[in-house]
Amino acid sequence: MGALVNYQTDKGVAVLTLNDPPVNAYSYEMLKELDACILEARFDNDVHAIVITGHGDKFFSAGANINMLREADSTFKYYFCLHANETVARLEQTPKLVVAAINGHCVGGGLEIALACDLRIARAGDFQLGLPEVGLGVLPGTGGTQRLARLVGKSRAIELMVEGAKMSSDRAIELGVVNKVWTADSTDDFLRQVIDYAKGFCPPNGAALAVGRIKRAVQSGLEMGLEQGLAFERELQAELFASADAKEGLAAYGQHRKPVFKGR
């Protein structure tokens, strides 16, 4: 799609790679490309899951480009943060599973991008994760204060952010910041493992429509009251019952065979 975000597909999985060595820090230009890639994957009926990773073997992303922000005026900074929030929110609102393949250090805005993904898988190694923005006299402004608190609880999130603490992947999985930590011989091997995992949620083996609606029920439903969330859940379930995949799943169960899903 562009020079700063590479886009490719692999049997139902769209792979988005942040590509600005050495630390894959994001600029306004990178976010525009990331936004375009997310929309490309959203509208592609042959894409059922999205994987986001960083170029190279040391950094997923170090967050926003500090040199760019240092030179920008206050108006640009405000709209830059607004656009960053809008871009990563697309990940949450797209009814396709989004997996962050954290292949290296993932700090600041890099972790904020990962927090907007549905699942986070980190490569085992001497890599750090954290939201250290307080050391610059600012706060995590791409959703970090909100998403981290929803993930680990208010008190723990405040502790991590006011201390500017960085954590290992083992500590991150202990706190629930990442879902899995996988050992791999190389970055390419790690990415292949994550892509293969994401393929498990794609047709013909995975019920991609159901996966996407489960995501929508959780992402949107948790921001509602319980009664409204249950009503939203019922509407999504009715939509799924009308799908070809649900008909296939129920038929396969009755026939004692493995279902063949089509994502329709």
Secondary structure, 3 states (H helix, E strand, C coil): CCCCEEEEEECCEEEEEECCCCCCCECHHHHHHHHHHHHHHHHCCCCCEEEEEECCCCEEECCECHHHHHHCCHHHHHHHHHHHHHHHHHHHHCCCEEEEEECCEEECHHHHHHHCCCEEEEECCCCCEECCHHHHCCCCCCCHHHHHHHHHCHHHHHHHHHCCCEECHHHHHHHCCCCEEECCCCHHHHHHHHHHHHHCCCCCCCCHHHHHHHHHHHHHHCCCCHHHHHHHHHHHHHHHHCCHHHHHHHHHHHCCCCCCCCCC
